Amino acid sequence: MEATVAERGQITLPKAVRDALGLTKGTTLKVELDGGRIILRKDVGDALSRMRGRIKLPPGTSSDDVMRELRGRAPGDPYPPPDEA
């Protein structure tokens, strides 16, 4: 895929890229330089901050428990606690 830089430095991202990442008008992209490459990243920080506090967990369940359920056990994870092993 290609994009051409316009006179004012603007580019149009190909529709397939916009659709794949859910980019719509007003979406913020982070711009990074890596040697001779330009890296664009969708800024998800704002979306995450808007969701903070909106999901209620069952009593006795921590966010760490939910993350373990989704991702599995991480190296060095002290789970299960020694008294439950």
N, C-alpha and C positions, 0 to 999 in steps of 0.2 A: 504494500500500500504506500501511497505517496501523498504528501501535502505540499502545497506551494506557498511560500511566504509572500504576502501581498505588500503593497507599497508602505503601509503603516505598520508592518511587522506582524500582521495577523495571519493566522492559518485556519483552515477549516479541517477539522478531523473527519476522516471518512465515516460515513453513516454506520458501517459495521462496527467500528470502534465505539462510537457513541452509544449504539444499542447494547453492545456487549457489557459496557460499564454503567449503563443507566444514566448517561450524561444528558442533562437537559439544560435549557437556558438558565444561566445563573449559577450553575454548578461550579464550585471553586476547585481548581487544580493546583497542586503544589508543583513547582518547577525546580528541578535540580540539574546541575551540571556534573557530569562524570567524564573527565577527560574531554574527548571530542563528541560526547553524546549528550543529548537533552533528554531528561527523564521527566515525564508528567505522571503525577499520582493524584488520584481522586482523594479529596480531603474528606475523610470520614469522621474526623474529630467533632465537627459541629453536629452531625447526625447522632453520634454517640452521646454527646452531652444533652441533646434534646430528649433522649430516651432514658437518661439516668433517673432512677427512682420510680419508673412507671411499671416495672415488672415485680410482682409480689411473689416471693418464694414461700414454699410451705414452711410451717413452723419447724425449727430445728435444722433447716437446710441452709447452708452458707453458699455464697457465690463460688467459693473454691470447690464445693461438692458438685455444683452444676458444671463447672469447667472440667473437672475430672470425668464427669459423665460424658461430656461432649468430646474431649480431647484424649482421654485416657490418662494414665499415670505418667508424670514427668520424671526425668532422671533426678534423683535427689529428693523426690517428694516423700515426706515422712508419713505418707498415708499407706496403710491404716496406722493410726497412732499405736505406739508400742503396747499400750494396755489392751488393745483390741486384737492384736496379731495372734 
